[in-house]
Amino acid sequence: ARLDQLEEELDNLRTALGWALTTDLEAELRLVSALMWFWHIHPRQLEGLDWVGKGLVQAQTTGNPNGTPINPIVWAKVLAAAGVMHTNELQWISAKDKLEESLGIYRELGADGKAGVAFALEWLGWNECIPGNYQHGVVLLQQALDLAREVKAPFPIGECLFMLGIILNIIEPGSPEARQCMNEALAVLSEIGDPDGIATTYRFMGLMAFTARELEQAQFLFEQSLSLYQQVGNKDAISGIYI
């Protein structure tokens, strides 16, 4: 329902982002990063990256029009958002640059930045895995998972678990560790009520079942995933489900 509201207000959001670029750059950066999952799920990632890019370039060239410095937490968050979107667009080098810069800022914030460190490490790990750097990716994901558990951040815990499950299953198809990660991810994401994350977990559990020739289970999992993706309007993910 919230995503549908954002879709209905998209023209107003664009107007607000354009106004903020010329008036209050920190507001633009706050808004564009807060919309990260909207850009991803609906999907409008290229538009999101365009707004992120405009904000980052302006911050690095002319600065904030109102003359005030950008809050480091806001800067770290928008860099992380850019890294996530670049990763999802398979733009690995750009993603790594943004995520590493975000990670550095969050680390400088000490205790206040721990959740951000976990999030940046998580996506750096996933970014490593996509082109096949699985071992390094697993190390980063495990570090992210340990830190997310330390700060009790359920969303990155759930994401780290299903990412680890995917990669561990690639390294060793059908491994008990991969299945355990997926089951734990499903429990965490179900508890916090994240339908898109649950759908993604079901999707990859379905692929694992299909690879193991557990065809009825695979179809059931794909159907569950498809239903949830339809619920949130994730068209790119819907196109990847085969029943």
C-alpha positions in Angstrom: 0.0 0.0 0.0 2.9 2.4 0.8 4.6 1.7 -2.5 1.3 2.3 -4.3 1.0 5.7 -2.5 4.5 6.6 -3.6 3.7 5.7 -7.2 0.6 7.9 -7.0 2.8 10.8 -5.7 5.6 10.2 -8.1 5.2 13.5 -10.0 5.2 15.3 -6.7 8.2 13.4 -5.5 10.1 14.4 -8.7 9.1 18.0 -8.2 10.3 17.9 -4.6 13.6 16.3 -5.6 14.2 18.9 -8.4 13.4 21.8 -6.0 15.7 20.4 -3.3 18.6 20.2 -5.8 18.5 23.9 -6.1 17.5 24.8 -2.6 18.5 22.2 0.0 20.7 19.5 -1.3 20.7 17.5 2.0 16.9 17.2 1.6 17.4 15.8 -1.9 19.9 13.3 -0.7 17.7 12.2 2.3 14.6 11.8 0.0 16.4 9.9 -2.8 18.0 7.4 -0.4 14.8 7.0 1.6 13.2 6.0 -1.7 15.8 3.3 -2.4 13.4 0.3 -2.1 10.7 2.1 -4.1 13.2 2.6 -6.9 14.2 -1.0 -6.7 10.8 -2.8 -6.2 8.6 -0.9 -8.6 11.1 -0.9 -10.5 12.7 2.5 -11.3 16.3 2.0 -10.4 17.7 3.9 -13.3 15.6 6.9 -12.4 16.8 6.5 -8.8 20.4 6.4 -9.9 19.9 9.5 -12.0 18.6 11.5 -9.0 21.4 10.0 -6.8 24.0 11.0 -9.3 22.7 14.5 -9.6 22.9 15.0 -5.9 26.3 13.5 -5.5 27.8 15.5 -8.3 26.4 18.7 -7.0 27.6 18.0 -3.5 31.1 17.4 -4.8 31.2 20.4 -7.2 29.1 23.4 -6.1 28.0 22.1 -2.6 24.8 22.7 -0.8 22.9 25.8 -2.2 22.0 26.9 1.3 25.7 26.7 2.4 25.3 24.1 5.1 27.5 21.0 5.2 26.0 17.6 4.5 25.4 15.4 7.6 27.9 12.5 7.4 25.1 10.0 8.2 23.1 11.3 5.2 26.2 11.1 3.0 26.9 7.6 4.0 23.3 6.5 3.5 23.0 7.9 0.0 26.3 6.3 -1.0 25.0 3.0 0.3 21.8 3.5 -1.6 23.7 4.2 -4.8 25.9 1.1 -4.2 22.8 -1.1 -3.8 21.2 0.2 -7.0 24.5 -0.1 -8.9 24.8 -3.6 -7.7 21.3 -4.5 -8.8 22.1 -3.0 -12.2 25.3 -5.2 -12.3 27.5 -2.1 -12.3 30.1 -3.7 -10.0 32.9 -1.2 -10.1 30.6 1.8 -9.4 28.9 -0.2 -6.7 32.1 -1.1 -5.0 33.4 2.5 -5.0 30.2 3.8 -3.5 29.8 1.1 -0.9 33.5 1.3 0.3 33.1 5.0 0.7 29.9 4.6 2.7 31.6 1.9 4.8 34.5 4.2 5.6 32.1 6.9 6.8 30.0 4.6 8.9 33.2 3.2 10.6 34.3 6.7 11.5 31.0 7.2 13.3 31.8 4.4 15.8 28.9 2.9 17.7 26.4 5.1 15.8 27.5 3.7 12.5 27.5 0.0 13.3 24.2 -0.8 11.6 25.4 1.1 8.5 28.7 -0.8 8.6 26.7 -4.1 8.5 24.5 -2.9 5.6 27.5 -1.7 3.6 29.5 -4.9 4.2 26.4 -7.0 3.2 26.1 -5.3 -0.2 29.9 -5.3 -0.7 29.7 -9.1 -0.2 26.8 -9.5 -2.6 28.5 -7.3 -5.1 31.6 -9.6 -4.9 29.5 -12.7 -5.4 27.6 -11.6 -8.5 30.6 -11.7 -10.8 31.8 -15.0 -9.2 34.1 -13.9 -6.3 32.3 -16.3 -4.0 34.8 -16.9 -1.3 35.5 -13.2 -0.7 31.8 -12.5 -0.9 31.0 -15.1 1.8 33.7 -13.6 4.1 32.1 -10.1 3.8 28.6 -11.4 4.2 29.5 -13.4 7.3 31.1 -10.3 8.8 28.0 -8.3 8.0 25.8 -11.0 9.5 27.8 -11.1 12.7 27.6 -7.3 13.1 23.9 -7.2 12.2 23.2 -9.7 15.0 25.3 -7.7 17.4 23.3 -4.6 16.8 20.0 -6.6 16.6 19.1 -5.3 13.1 16.6 -7.9 11.7 16.4 -6.6 8.1 20.1 -7.0 7.3 20.2 -10.2 9.2 17.5 -11.6 6.9 19.1 -10.3 3.8 22.6 -11.6 4.8 21.1 -15.0 5.5 19.4 -15.5 2.2 22.4 -14.1 0.3 24.7 -16.5 2.1 22.2 -19.3 1.4 22.3 -18.5 -2.4 26.1 -18.4 -2.5 26.7 -21.5 -0.3 24.3 -23.4 -2.6 26.3 -22.3 -5.6 29.6 -23.4 -4.0 28.0 -26.7 -2.8 24.6 -27.4 -4.3 22.1 -28.8 -1.7 24.4 -28.2 1.2 22.7 -28.3 4.7 24.3 -24.9 5.5 22.6 -23.3 2.5 19.2 -24.7 3.4 19.7 -23.6 7.0 20.5 -20.0 6.0 17.4 -19.9 3.8 15.1 -21.2 6.5 16.5 -18.7 9.0 16.2 -15.9 6.5 12.5 -16.8 5.9 11.8 -16.8 9.7 13.4 -13.4 10.2 11.9 -11.7 7.2 8.5 -13.2 8.1 8.7 -11.8 11.6 9.4 -8.3 10.4 6.8 -8.5 7.6 9.0 -7.9 4.5 7.0 -9.4 1.6 9.6 -8.6 -1.1 12.4 -10.2 1.0 10.2 -13.2 1.7 9.4 -13.5 -2.0 13.1 -13.4 -2.9 13.9 -16.1 -0.3 11.1 -18.3 -1.6 12.4 -17.7 -5.1 15.9 -19.0 -4.4 14.6 -21.8 -2.2 12.6 -22.8 -5.2 15.7 -22.8 -7.4 17.4 -24.9 -4.8 14.5 -27.4 -4.8 14.4 -27.4 -8.6 18.2 -28.2 -8.8 17.6 -31.0 -6.4 14.8 -32.3 -8.6 12.2 -31.7 -5.9 9.8 -30.4 -8.5 6.6 -30.2 -6.5 8.3 -28.3 -3.7 10.0 -26.1 -6.3 6.6 -25.2 -7.9 5.0 -24.5 -4.5 7.9 -22.1 -3.6 7.8 -20.4 -6.9 4.0 -19.9 -6.6 4.5 -18.4 -3.1 7.2 -16.1 -4.4 5.2 -15.0 -7.5 2.2 -14.1 -5.3 4.2 -11.9 -3.0 6.1 -10.2 -5.9 2.7 -9.4 -7.5 1.5 -8.1 -4.2 4.3 -5.5 -4.0 4.5 -4.8 -7.7 8.0 -6.0 -8.3 7.8 -6.5 -12.1 11.4 -7.3 -12.7 11.3 -10.1 -10.2 7.9 -11.4 -11.5 9.5 -11.8 -15.0 12.1 -14.1 -13.4 9.7 -16.6 -11.9 9.0 -19.7 -13.9 6.2 -22.2 -12.9 
